[in-house]
């Protein structure tokens, strides 16, 4: 996510590093991404969920949401 190891990751890379962003994987391949923020530092809410077109319609978004909610 960050090509220069001396530089900290930015954007989604930073979210993933602090566990506020996830890569959705199907059969070992990155199928999409999901990220969330905290409202008032208390209430988590999803700000982005995106699946590559070829992975849509398979229930991956539903599975990702269910896992995140648990």
DRENVEXLO-575805 format. One line per 3 residues: number of its first residue (from 0); their letters; for each residue y, x, z of C-alpha. Coordinates in nm, 4 decimals, always signed. Example, Ala and Ser with C-alpha at 12.3 -4.5 7.8 and 13.67 -1.06 7.14 Angstrom:
<sites>
0	AS	-0.4500:+1.2300:+0.7800; -0.1060:+1.3670:+0.7140;
</sites>
This chain:
<sites>
0	XXX	+0.0000:+0.0000:+0.0000; +0.2302:+0.2906:+0.0586; +0.1954:+0.5794:-0.1874;
3	XXX	+0.3931:+0.8300:+0.0241; +0.2168:+0.8817:+0.3602; +0.5427:+1.0132:+0.5101;
6	XXX	+0.7101:+0.6761:+0.4465; +0.6125:+0.3667:+0.6423; +0.4959:+0.0723:+0.4313;
9	XXX	+0.7506:-0.1946:+0.3440; +0.7255:-0.5617:+0.2529; +0.3712:-0.6938:+0.2412;
12	XXX	+0.2306:-0.3531:+0.3373; +0.4198:-0.3687:+0.6650; +0.3020:-0.7270:+0.7249;
15	XXX	-0.0598:-0.6204:+0.6717; -0.0184:-0.3180:+0.9004; +0.0990:-0.5404:+1.1888;
18	XXX	-0.1564:-0.8148:+1.1085; +0.1029:-1.0650:+0.9814; -0.0319:-1.0409:+0.6279;
21	XXX	-0.3797:-1.0417:+0.4814; -0.5543:-0.9669:+0.1545; -0.7970:-1.2450:+0.0629;
24	XXX	-1.1172:-1.0883:-0.0686; -1.3970:-1.2454:-0.2741; -1.7090:-1.0409:-0.3547;
27	XXX	-1.5297:-0.7200:-0.2578; -1.2370:-0.7861:-0.4927; -0.8786:-0.8726:-0.3895;
30	XXX	-0.8390:-1.2405:-0.4790; -0.5029:-1.3126:-0.3200; -0.2659:-1.2646:-0.0315;
33	XXX	-0.1544:-1.4590:+0.2724; +0.1306:-1.3874:+0.5115; +0.2913:-1.5565:+0.8067;
36	XXX	+0.5892:-1.5319:+1.0406; +0.6564:-1.6425:+1.3946; +0.9056:-1.9215:+1.4607;
39	XXX	+1.0938:-1.8494:+1.7853; +0.8417:-1.5702:+1.8434; +0.5965:-1.8397:+1.9552;
42	XXX	+0.4879:-2.0649:+1.6671; +0.3037:-1.9013:+1.3753; +0.3570:-2.0492:+1.0289;
45	XXX	+0.2296:-1.9476:+0.6865; +0.5097:-1.8364:+0.4562; +0.2977:-1.7401:+0.1558;
48	XXX	-0.0504:-1.7937:+0.0254; -0.1213:-1.6886:-0.3322; -0.4504:-1.6590:-0.5171;
51	XXX	-0.5008:-1.4932:-0.8525; -0.5556:-1.7575:-1.1180; -0.9221:-1.6734:-1.1744;
54	XXX	-0.9944:-1.7299:-0.8020; -0.8259:-2.0688:-0.7696; -1.0239:-2.3893:-0.7228;
57	XXX	-1.3031:-2.2195:-0.5262; -1.1869:-2.3183:-0.1783; -1.0689:-1.9657:-0.0902;
60	XXX	-0.7271:-2.0881:+0.0218; -0.8894:-2.3489:+0.2447; -1.1234:-2.0856:+0.3924;
63	XXX	-0.8368:-1.8421:+0.4491; -0.6310:-2.1103:+0.6272; -0.9273:-2.2142:+0.8445;
66	XXX	-0.9983:-1.8541:+0.9443; -0.6296:-1.7888:+1.0192; -0.6003:-2.1069:+1.2270;
69	X	-0.9011:-2.0041:+1.4369;
</sites>
